[in-house]
Amino acid sequence: MTTEHYLVLSAALLLIGTVGILLRRNAVVVMMSLELILNAVNINLVAFGKHLQQLNGQVFAIFIITVAVAEAAVGLGILIAVFRNKETVLVDEIDLLKW
């Protein structure tokens, strides 16, 4: 497989993630779409690292995976707290930060 194959896969994941964030109302689906975008970035980093024969891409991908795990844990915690108060996970109906 060449680098172009990885870039096409990454572009497809980025497109699916972007469409999921823009069109979905469920906060869980929005968070999953954000994870797809982060995975698209990881595929790019690893593909270009392999293409350039360097390990920097893989190291950055591990850091991104670590940040994504922390983001998912904090995001799900906040989402559970909001669900307990509002009894909904629809993004349009969550207005706790408005005046």
GUZA-293279 format. One record per residue (C-alpha): residue in one letter; x, y, z. Coordinates in steps of 0.2 Angstrom, whole numbers, plus 2048, in hexadecimal, padded with zeros to 3 digits. Each point is the difference from the previous one (the first is absolute). Example, Ala and Ser with C-alpha at 12.3 -4.5 7.8 and 13.67 -1.06 7.14 Angstrom:
// residues 2
a83E7EA827/s8068117FD/
// end
This chain:
// residues 99
m800800800/t8068117FC/t7FF811809/e7F18057F5/h7F67F1806/y802806812/l7FC8127FB/v7F07FB7F7/l7FA7F6810/s80580F80B/a7F680C7F5/a7F17F5800/l8017FF813/l801813801/l7F18027F5/i7F67F480A/g805808810/t7FC8127FA/v7EF7FB7F9/g7FC7F7811/i80581080A/l7F680C7F4/l7F07F57FE/r7FD7F7810/r7F780680F/n8057F280C/a80F80580B/v8077EE800/v8007FF7ED/v808811800/m80E7F980B/m8027F17F6/s80280B7F0/l80D80A809/e80A7EF804/l7FF7FC7ED/i8088117FC/l80E7FC80C/n8027EF7F9/a8028087EE/v80D80B807/n8097F1808/i8007F67EF/n80780F7F7/l80E80280D/v8057ED800/a7FF8007EC/f80B80F7FE/g80C7F980E/k8017F07F6/h8028097F0/l80F80B807/q8077F180A/q7FF809810/l7F77FB811/n7FA812804/g7EF7FD7F8/q7FD7F180B/v806809810/f7F480E7FC/a7F27F47FC/i8027F8812/f7FF811808/i7F08047F6/i7F97EF805/t804804812/v7F78117FF/a7F17F87F7/v7FE7F480E/a80080E80D/e7F480A7F6/a7F47F27FE/a8017FC813/v7FD812805/g7F38037F2/l7F67F1805/g801805812/i7F98117FC/l7F37F87F5/i7FA7F580E/a7FE80F80B/v7F780A7F3/f7F47F17FD/r7FC7FE813/n7FB813800/k7F88027F0/e7FB7EE7FB/t8058027EE/v8107FE7F6/l7FB80A7F1/v80C80E7FD/d7F280D7FB/e7F77FE811/i81080280B/d800812805/l808800811/l80E80C7FB/k7F480D7FA/w7FA80F80B/
// end
